[in-house]
Amino acid sequence: MEDENTIRLLNKADKQVLRSLEKGDKFSDELELSTGLERSAVINSGRKMLSLDLVKMDGITGEEILLTELGKKYLSEGLPEYRVFEFIKRNGSVEYRQIFSDIGMEKDEISAAIGYLKKYSIIIDRGGKLTTDKDKEKQIYGRNSMLSQIKEGKSIDEGSADDLFKRGILERMSKLREKFSITSAGNRVINNKEFNVDLVDVLSSENIKEWEGLKFREYSRNPEILNSLSGKLNVKTMFSSFIKDVMVSMGFKEMHSNYVESVFWNFDVMMFRQDHPDRDIQDTVHLLGGEGKIPNDVLSKVKKIYETGFRLSKYNESTGYQREFDESKCNSLIMRGHTTATTFRYIYDVISKNKDQPVKLFSVDKSFRNETMDSTHLLELYQIEGVVYGDNLTVADLIGYIKQFYSKIGIEKIRLKPTYNPYTEPSLEIQAFSPKLKRWIEVGNSGVFRPETLLPFGITKNVVAWGFGMERMLNLKLEMADIRDLYGAYTDIDLLRDLESAKIFSEI
Ligand code: PHE
């Protein structure tokens, strides 16, 4: 293509990116800083100019330092050494005993903190009494602020953070970074006088009136470029339909449902305690206004069992929570936090109405969590939900279904671990080994529904169920370390395009 024609395709952001690359190669995050553009704009421009041969891109795997769960806890509370330091400073001169009894931290944490503070003489032991060294204050504050620096993606002095890795507060993860550089064609284009002519990018009611005098940016009709932009099925869409095929091959029927759900079907019906950390398992996205309709008969039975339990026989009884159940909260609307809400709607609509009929149901659908996105967490995730109703089902059946499913998907290395859900007993967490992350990661959760959750529907047989996270499963199949690689600006577009390289299918 003639350089002039190429230039006519460039918008303001593209030009900014190119100008910045003229000064030197840059990673996408450096381009964000140098141009002031958002990450998505930088990546879009980068990719567009890549197809125009104006820039080159290399994927460079580097390391990223992240806070572990413990690290996140300390981010809000302060590092133990920081808290102990503050405590001693506040109290002037303190005996060891006082720290252990008054500070409200775990013994091990306090010992590690004192160890650190003594090692660097930040605190001084004078005959069993501890005081702080004022001159070292900066050192301990600086150390504590490392956590927020990491949270913000800033770099830290790794040398002084060695023990934070050892103590499981920080971890290293591999990260793909995209490095852009300008090509000779790019250099030519930038030195062409046409490059500095401002083209109109956006039509407005003002500029359209005088369109004849204006120069507009052009859209490409070049088949090569159009082809590189044309749509294909996303690997996630393909994977979800593959999973649906697997479920159908195992004799399951699909459930259909909505994203918006009332608190009742998401929590209450499953005996999540009201005003209780039980509900924090899912950071819920609440909606303002509107209310859900709840069948009265079920609501009053749920209330009764919640408050006082039930007694079917000497060996099959429950006291309930012995607390009042507040119905006024049940109708509020939320974005459902798990597809088990749908399972319970089907328990009501289908199973409770045909109690003699064994049935196996599934859904592959979206759930929403108000979480911080990281390498294993998304705000919107697909869950593979399964539920089996029949005679004499036991945990062994549940385990059988789980193993069969994962093996059909082509994931063999899984293990089960007891866990807690308010609505199942026993409950089993499913973990799979990620060769990429070199550790076991949680990929699902399952259990046998507690009788308290089924009796409001008049169901006395066992019901086994599970929810698997689809994205984590897909990442395992694709051998990707970071769940974000498939979504948003950092997706690997070639991988998404190249269906054959997506090793997601196996024989059903
Ligand atoms: N709802 C659970 C989750 O979101 C999964 C689950 C479903 C667990 C059914 C037990 C039974 O993790």
Boltz pocket constraint, residues with backbone or C-beta under 6 A from the ligand:
constraints:
  - pocket:
      binder: B
      contacts: [[A, 337], [A, 338], [A, 339], [A, 340], [A, 386], [A, 421], [A, 424], [A, 444], [A, 445], [A, 446], [A, 447], [A, 465], [A, 466], [A, 467], [A, 468]]
      max_distance: 6.0
